[in-house]
Amino acid sequence: MNIAVCIKQVPTRDWQPRVNDGGTWIRDRDVTFETNEPDAYALEEALRLKEKHGGSVVACSVGPERVAQVLREALARGADRAIHVEHASVEASDAFVIAGALAAAVRDERFDLVLTGLQSDDQGFAQTGVVLAERLGFAHATIIMEVQIESSTVRVKRELEGGWFQWVAMPLPAVLTIQSGINHLRYATLKGIMAAKKKEIRKVAMPAGLAARQHIVRLYAPQKVKRTELITGSPAEAAKTLVTRLRETARVI
């Protein structure tokens, strides 16, 4: 079972974003970065499948030189090697560009499974895994909560709305987008950190001809506006109106 795991480097969650001068993306000169949380769950699931079925796990990422940090972390947790599609300015690229770069990097590796996180913590479009499956010509399923390998097929449990789940079977190879919480994350051990220094990170060039299909026109922080509204009527009428406003307008109940 040879598995590729796509990992994205994103700004840390506790960092207060600041928009760049052009208003097209965040200012990253004073940002600390970390592994996208849903991708960490995808990596953990890949490692568990490897422990159960054998094979190898390859971490893949697209981005500038600093992306090597999250790839080293993946290697320290147990990935066997890594692929880095190096490009200086892909932070605000759309899913079409990122998926195209990943597809070019893994197409010749003959992976049985390609795992991604459900979505990224920075943009949250949840599109890269689906577009990647289309570019590779693989079957795919999203919002995965359980994975079972059965010979030449994979059976997965998908999370639906309203507490419902769906079991789906599909042929291998396949692309799966993993839901956060599917498992418990492991920490890198000292032995794993030392071993990661000797593992390969293969750098590949960004494929030519990838043009974004969407662009960020303007990025800005929402404006906070304070407003006082007096609710009139009898106590019963006012209470009913207040509950309606809290439920439908403020969405706090």
N, C-alpha and C positions, 0 to 999 in steps of 0.2 A: 504494500500500500504506500505509494509515493504521493505525498501531499504538499501542495504549495499553500502558503498562508500570506495573504496580502495585508501589510501593516502600514498605517499612516502615522506620521509624526504630527502632533497638534499642539497648540499652546496649552499650558497647564490650566486646569479648571479654575484655580483660585486667582489667576491673573486678570486684572481689569483691562479689557481690550481698549486700544487707542487707534483711531482711524488714521491712516497715512495721509499725507498732504494732498494726494490726488483723489482721496475718497473712494478708492477702488478696492482696498483691502486694509488689514490691520497693520500697524507699525510694529515691525518685528525686531528692531534693533535692541530693545530692552525686554525681550520675552524669554521665558524659559519654556522648554518643550518637553513633551512626554509621549508615550505610546497611546494612541487612540484606544479608549477603554473597550469598546466592542471588539476591536481587533485582538486585544489581549485574551478575550474569551475564545476567539477563533483559534488562536495559537494554542491555548490550553486544550481545546477539543482535538486539535491535530495531534498533539503530543500523546493524549490518551488513546487515540486510534492507533498511533504507531506502537505504543506499548502493548496493545491488544492484538494487533494484526501484523506487526513488523513493518519494515520499510524505512522511509526517511521523511523528514520534514524540512522544507526549504522556505525560509522567510524572504519575502519580496517587498520592495518599497520603491517609490518614485519620489525624487526630491533632491535638494542640494546636498552638499558634503555633510552637513550636520545630521542627515537622516541615518548615517552610519551608527549613531548612538542607539536608536531604537532597534536596529538590526543586531547590534552587539548584545543588547538586552535579550532579544529573542534567542540568540545563540547560547547565552548564559542559562536560559530557562530550559534548553534542551534541543533546539533546532539544530540540524546537522550542518547546514551551510546557508548562505544568503545570496540574494541577487539584488543589486542596487542599480536602478535606472537613474543615472545622475543627470540632473538638470537644475540650473540655478534658479529658475523662476516658474514654478508650477503651483505655487501656493493657492492662487485663485483660479486655477484651471478647472474646467468642468469635468464631469464624469467621463465624457467621450474621450478626452485627451488622456486622462489617467488610465482608463481601461484599455485604450489602444496601446499605451506604453507597456502596461503589464502583460497584455496578450502577446506582444512581440517578444517579451523577455521569457515567457514560459511556454510558448507554443511548441518548441522543439524538445521540451523536457519530458513529454509523455506522462504527465501527472494523472493519477487516478481521481484525485479530488483537488479542487481549489476552494479554499475557505477565505471568506472575508468577514469583517464585522458587519452587522446590519447597517450601520451608518456611521458617519464621522462626527466627532464631538464639535467640530468647528462649523461645517456647512450643513451636515445632517440631511443630505438629499436622498440617501439610501438608493443610489442609482449605479454606483460603480460596479458592484457585483453582478447586477443584471446585465449591464452593457458588456462586461467582460465575458460572461457566458455566451452572449450573442457573437462577440468577436471570435471566440474560440470554437463556436459551434457545439457547445456542450449543453446538456440538460441543466436546469437550475431550479432551485427552490429557495424561498426567503423566510426570514423570521424563524429560524430553526432552533428547537429546544431539545432535540434528541437525535442522535445519528446511530443507525445500525447498518453495518456492512453485511451483505448477504451475497456471497459469491461474486457475480459480475454486476450486481445491482446494489443500490443504497436505499434504505428505507428511513424516512425522516419524519419527525413530528413538528408540525408548524403551529405557531401560536396565532389564533384568530382573534376577533373582537369578542367582547362579552364573556370572557372566560372559556371560550371554545377552542378546541385543538383539532388538527387534521393530520392524518397519517398519509404520506405520499411515497410511492415507490418509483424509482427511475433508474435508467441504466447508467453505468459508469462509462466514461468520465463525466463528472458533474461539478457544478459550481454551487456552493451553499453560502448564504449569508447568515451568520450566527447571531442569535439574540443574546444580549448581556444576561448573566445569571444562569446560563446553561450548565455551569459547573463552578467549582471553587478554584480560584487562581492559585498557582504555586509561586513561591518566591525563588529567585535565583540563589543557589548555594555558592559558597566560596569555591568549591570544586568546579561548579559550572562556570563561574566567572573566569577562573583561571583557564579552563578548557576553551572558552570562547575566544581567547586571544590567538589560539592556533587554528581556529576554523576559518574557512574561506568565505570572503565576501567578494563575489564576482561583480565587477562594474561593467555595465553595458551602456551604450549610447542611447539617447532618446531617439526613437525612430523619426525619420523625416516625414513631412506631409501631414502631421496631425494638427488640424485646425479646430479650435473650440467652437461649439455650436451655440454656446450662450456666454454672455459677458456680464460682469457686475458693472452696472451703470453708476450707481452711487451707494455708498455705505455710510450709515449715520446712526448715532445713538438716538433712541426714541425720546421725544421731548416729554418731560413730566409736567402735567398741568393740574393744578389744584382747583377744585370747583365745589362750591357748597350749594346744595339743593334742598329747599324746604318742602317737606311732604305735608300736604294739607288733608283735611277730612277727619272723620271720627277716628278714635284709637284703633278700632278694628280695621277700617279702611286703610289707615296709614301703615299698620303692621303688614297688611296684605301687600301693599305697594312696595314696602321696604324689602320684604322677602323676595318679591319678583325681581326687583332691581339687583339685589345681591346675587340671585341665581342666574339671571339672564344677561345682566350688564357687567357687573363686577366679577361674576363667575367665581365666587368664593365659597359658595355652598352648593 
